[in-house]
Amino acid sequence: MRKPRDYDSDMKALRERAHLLKTRKVQQLGDLVIATGADTLPVEQLAGALLVALETKDAVVLKGWNERGDAFFQSRTRRTARGNRDNARGASPDDGSAKPTGGDAGTP
């Protein structure tokens, strides 16, 4: 005979997982805002820019934004990979180049 399924614990686990995913999404969005330098903008201006982005239907504009976003992430990936490779070889972590961070180093 099969053991009855505990739907309450399954639902609790799903709720916890959904909460974790939502928290991670919010953290990643905050990291993106900081990495792009958009955290220097007033909140109203940033919200306005995001609303315009949502309302934009022009395929040429959207393609241009996609290309800039791809270039941004590729350049960050290369810098991060190069920095990790240099650090693995014993190079100083501060090689004089500015590397954006995802947050304050002193924040846990």
C-alpha positions as CSV (number, residue, x, y, z in Angstrom):
1,M,0.0,0.0,0.0
2,R,1.3,3.5,-0.9
3,K,2.1,6.0,1.8
4,P,-0.3,9.0,1.7
5,R,1.2,12.2,0.3
6,D,1.6,15.1,2.7
7,Y,0.2,17.9,0.7
8,D,0.6,20.5,3.5
9,S,4.4,20.0,3.6
10,D,4.6,20.0,-0.2
11,M,2.7,23.3,-0.3
12,K,4.9,24.7,2.5
13,A,8.1,23.7,0.6
14,L,6.7,25.3,-2.6
15,R,5.9,28.6,-0.8
16,E,9.4,28.7,0.7
17,R,11.0,28.0,-2.7
18,A,8.8,30.8,-4.3
19,H,9.9,33.2,-1.5
20,L,13.6,32.3,-2.1
21,L,13.3,32.8,-5.8
22,K,11.5,36.2,-5.4
23,T,14.2,37.3,-2.9
24,R,16.9,36.3,-5.3
25,K,15.3,38.1,-8.1
26,V,15.0,41.3,-6.1
27,Q,18.7,41.0,-5.1
28,Q,19.8,40.5,-8.7
29,L,17.8,43.5,-9.9
30,G,19.4,45.6,-7.2
31,D,22.8,44.3,-8.2
32,L,22.1,45.2,-11.8
33,V,21.1,48.7,-10.9
34,I,24.3,49.2,-9.0
35,A,26.5,47.6,-11.6
36,T,25.1,49.8,-14.4
37,G,25.6,52.9,-12.2
38,A,21.8,53.6,-12.3
39,D,21.8,53.8,-8.5
40,T,23.1,57.4,-8.9
41,L,19.8,58.4,-10.6
42,P,16.9,59.7,-8.6
43,V,14.3,57.0,-8.0
44,E,11.6,58.8,-10.0
45,Q,14.0,59.1,-13.0
46,L,14.9,55.4,-12.9
47,A,11.3,54.4,-12.6
48,G,10.4,56.7,-15.6
49,A,13.1,55.2,-17.7
50,L,12.0,51.6,-16.9
51,L,8.4,52.6,-17.7
52,V,9.5,54.0,-21.1
53,A,11.4,50.7,-21.7
54,L,8.3,48.7,-21.0
55,E,6.1,50.9,-23.3
56,T,8.6,50.9,-26.2
57,K,7.5,48.8,-29.1
58,D,10.0,50.0,-31.8
59,A,11.9,46.9,-32.8
60,V,15.0,48.9,-33.9
61,V,15.2,50.6,-30.4
62,L,14.7,47.3,-28.6
63,K,17.4,45.6,-30.8
64,G,19.8,48.4,-29.9
65,W,19.1,48.0,-26.2
66,N,19.6,44.3,-26.5
67,E,23.0,44.8,-28.2
68,R,24.1,47.3,-25.5
69,G,23.0,44.9,-22.8
70,D,24.8,42.0,-24.3
71,A,28.0,44.0,-24.7
72,F,27.6,45.1,-21.0
73,F,27.3,41.6,-19.7
74,Q,30.1,40.2,-22.0
75,S,32.5,42.9,-20.9
76,R,31.7,42.3,-17.2
77,T,32.1,38.5,-17.8
78,R,35.5,38.9,-19.4
79,R,36.7,41.3,-16.7
80,T,35.5,38.9,-14.0
81,A,37.0,35.9,-15.6
82,R,40.3,37.7,-16.2
83,G,40.4,38.9,-12.6
84,N,39.7,35.4,-11.3
85,R,42.4,34.0,-13.5
86,D,44.9,36.6,-12.4
87,N,44.1,36.1,-8.8
88,A,44.5,32.3,-9.2
89,R,48.0,32.9,-10.5
90,G,48.9,35.0,-7.4
91,A,48.4,38.5,-8.9
92,S,47.3,41.3,-6.6
93,P,43.5,41.5,-6.5
94,D,43.8,45.3,-7.1
95,D,45.6,45.6,-10.4
96,G,44.7,49.3,-10.7
97,S,41.7,48.9,-12.9
98,A,38.3,49.8,-11.7
99,K,36.1,46.7,-11.3
100,P,32.4,47.3,-10.5
101,T,31.1,45.3,-7.5
102,G,27.7,44.0,-6.7
103,G,27.6,45.8,-3.3
104,D,29.6,47.1,-0.4
105,A,32.6,44.9,0.5
106,G,31.9,45.5,4.2
107,T,28.2,44.4,4.0
108,P,27.5,40.8,5.0
